[in-house]
Amino acid sequence: MTGPRRSRRAGRILLFTTCIPLTVGAVIAALIHLERSIPPLLAHRLPKADSVLVEKAKRRLSLFRDGQILQSYRVSLGPEPVGHKQREGDLRTPEGSYTLDWRNPNSCCYKSLHVSYPNDDDKRLAAGRGDDPGGLIMIHGQVNGWGWLGWLGPFLYRTHGCIAVRNTAMEEIWNAVDDGTPIEIRP
C-alpha cells in the first residue's frame, strides 16, 4: 500500500487513537462535573423534617414532620444488612435510635450526614466482647465520580455500613434535615 491510500489509513488510525479517546475523556469529565451541579436543580424543596426513619428490610429512608411522611427514598446498605452493627468492619448498618449530628459537604460521596453511632450502649456492648464498635456511619449520596449512574446506583452500589441514596435524593435530605434531627434505624 503506497501513496494516498496509506496516508488515509494513517489518518484514520491517528483519528481513532487520539481524537476519539480525547472526546470520550471530555464527555466523562463533563458528566463528573455535572453530577455535582445537577442534583440541586432537580431536587424538590421539602419542609424541614423533624425525624428520619430507615427501614433496612424495605431498603427505605423516610423523612417525617409531625408524624406525616414528607418523602421516602430507596437506599443501598452494606452486603450484610441483617442485624445490628457489632464491630468495625462487619459491613452492617446499626439499628436503634441515633441523631444526625453533623454534615460534610465535601465527603468522598455526594454530601453526607453523620449518624451518631456508636452510642454509649453500643460502646459498652462492643467493649464487653473485646471489639471496636466502629463508627463514621453516614447517610450519603453516590461515590464521587459515579453519580452519572443515576437510577442504577442503588442497585449496584453497596456500602460499608452506611446508608446511600441517589444524589438528587441526598440534596433533598440535606436541605430538609438539620443537625440534631433524630434518626431511627429499624431492622
C-alpha positions in Angstrom: 0.0 0.0 0.0 1.5 3.3 -1.1 0.6 6.9 -1.7 -2.8 8.3 -0.8 -4.2 5.0 0.5 -1.5 4.7 3.1 -1.9 8.3 4.3 -5.7 7.9 4.5 -5.2 4.8 6.6 -2.7 6.6 8.8 -5.1 9.5 9.2 -7.9 7.1 10.4 -5.5 5.5 12.8 -4.5 8.9 14.2 -8.1 9.9 14.5 -9.0 6.7 16.3 -6.1 6.7 18.7 -6.2 10.4 19.6 -9.4 12.2 18.9 -11.9 9.6 20.0 -10.2 8.9 23.4 -10.0 12.7 23.9 -13.7 13.1 23.1 -14.7 10.2 25.4 -12.5 11.7 28.1 -14.1 15.1 27.7 -17.6 13.6 27.9 -16.7 11.7 31.1 -15.2 14.8 32.6 -18.3 16.8 31.8 -20.5 14.0 33.4 -18.4 14.1 36.6 -18.7 17.9 36.7 -22.5 17.7 36.1 -23.1 15.2 38.9 -22.4 18.0 41.4 -24.4 20.7 39.6 -27.5 18.8 38.5 -28.9 17.4 41.9 -29.6 21.0 43.3 -31.5 21.7 40.1 -33.6 18.5 40.2 -34.2 18.4 44.0 -37.6 19.4 45.4 -37.7 21.8 48.3 -39.3 20.0 51.2 -40.4 21.4 54.5 -37.9 20.8 57.4 -38.1 17.2 58.7 -38.3 16.6 62.4 -37.3 12.9 62.2 -35.9 10.3 59.9 -36.7 6.6 59.7 -34.7 4.0 57.9 -36.3 0.5 57.4 -33.4 -1.8 56.4 -35.6 -4.7 55.3 -37.5 -2.4 52.9 -34.4 -0.5 51.9 -36.2 2.7 52.6 -35.5 6.1 54.2 -38.4 8.3 55.1 -38.5 11.9 56.2 -41.2 12.9 58.7 -42.7 16.1 60.0 -45.4 16.0 62.7 -45.8 12.2 62.2 -46.5 12.6 58.5 -44.2 11.3 55.7 -42.7 14.1 53.7 -40.8 11.9 51.3 -39.4 8.4 51.0 -36.3 7.2 49.2 -34.7 3.9 48.2 -31.4 3.2 49.9 -28.4 1.0 49.5 -26.9 -0.8 52.5 -23.9 -2.9 53.1 -23.6 -6.6 51.9 -24.5 -7.8 55.5 -27.7 -5.7 56.2 -29.3 -8.2 58.6 -28.6 -7.5 62.3 -27.2 -4.6 64.3 -23.7 -3.4 63.8 -21.4 -5.2 66.2 -17.9 -4.2 65.3 -15.7 -2.2 62.9 -15.6 -3.9 59.5 -18.7 -6.1 59.8 -20.3 -4.2 56.9 -23.6 -3.8 58.9 -25.7 -0.7 59.4 -26.5 -0.1 63.0 -30.1 -0.4 64.4 -31.6 1.8 67.0 -32.2 5.5 67.9 -29.5 8.0 67.0 -29.1 11.6 65.9 -27.9 13.2 62.7 -25.3 15.3 64.4 -23.0 16.8 61.8 -22.7 17.1 58.0 -19.9 17.0 55.4 -20.4 18.9 52.1 -17.0 17.7 50.8 -17.1 14.0 51.6 -15.9 11.1 49.3 -19.6 10.9 48.2 -22.1 13.5 47.2 -22.6 15.1 50.6 -23.0 13.2 53.8 -24.9 13.4 57.2 -23.3 11.7 60.2 -25.3 9.2 62.3 -24.3 9.4 66.0 -23.3 5.7 66.1 -21.8 4.3 68.4 -23.9 5.5 71.4 -22.9 4.6 75.0 -24.8 1.2 74.8 -23.0 0.3 71.5 -19.6 1.1 73.1 -20.3 -0.8 76.3 -21.5 -3.9 74.4 -18.6 -3.8 72.0 -16.1 -3.4 74.9 -17.7 -6.4 76.6 -16.9 -8.5 73.5 -13.5 -7.0 73.2 -14.4 -5.3 69.9 -14.1 -1.9 68.4 -17.7 -0.8 67.6 -16.6 1.1 64.5 -18.1 4.4 63.6 -18.4 7.1 60.8 -21.8 5.8 59.7 -23.3 8.3 57.3 -26.3 8.9 55.1 -24.6 9.9 51.8 -25.1 10.3 48.0 -23.2 8.3 45.4 -19.5 8.0 45.4 -17.9 11.0 43.7 -17.3 10.2 40.1 -20.1 7.6 39.9 -23.2 9.8 40.2 -23.7 9.6 36.4 -25.0 6.0 37.0 -28.2 7.7 38.2 -31.0 5.3 39.0 -28.7 2.3 38.7 -26.7 3.4 41.7 -28.9 2.0 44.5 -29.0 -1.4 42.7 -25.2 -1.7 42.0 -23.7 0.1 45.0 -23.0 -1.5 48.4 -21.8 0.5 51.4 -19.6 -0.5 54.3 -22.4 0.1 56.8 -23.6 3.5 55.7 -26.9 4.4 54.1 -26.6 5.5 50.5 -29.1 7.3 48.3 -29.1 8.8 44.8 -27.5 12.3 44.6 -30.8 14.2 44.0 -32.3 12.4 47.0 -29.3 13.4 49.1 -29.7 17.0 48.1 -33.4 16.9 49.3 -32.4 15.2 52.5 -29.5 17.6 53.1 -31.9 20.6 52.8 -34.7 19.0 54.8 -32.7 17.8 57.8 -31.0 20.0 60.4 -28.1 18.9 62.6 -29.7 17.3 65.7 -32.5 15.6 63.9 -33.3 12.2 65.4 -33.0 9.1 63.2 -34.4 5.6 63.9 -32.9 2.7 62.1 -35.1 -0.4 62.1 -34.3 -4.0 61.0 
